[in-house]
């Protein structure tokens, strides 16, 4: 899940600095430049969470009956 070098170049310096500060304060980790693997992994995780949390992105958002398999299966006789 590590980003390609093209997308790393598109990252703002502010985003890299913010990720570096968080890693330093939380874990004592020193970022090794603009293409640091831990910063790339953290940014990929945040991006994935952002995409997954968009309203309407999942079928269960459209059909609330899909929330629970038990609810769904109780409507069908076996």
Secondary structure as UniProt FT lines:
FT   HELIX           5..10
FT   HELIX           13..27
FT   TURN            34..35
FT   HELIX           37..52
FT   TURN            55..56
FT   HELIX           59..62
FT   HELIX           64..67
FT   HELIX           69..74
//
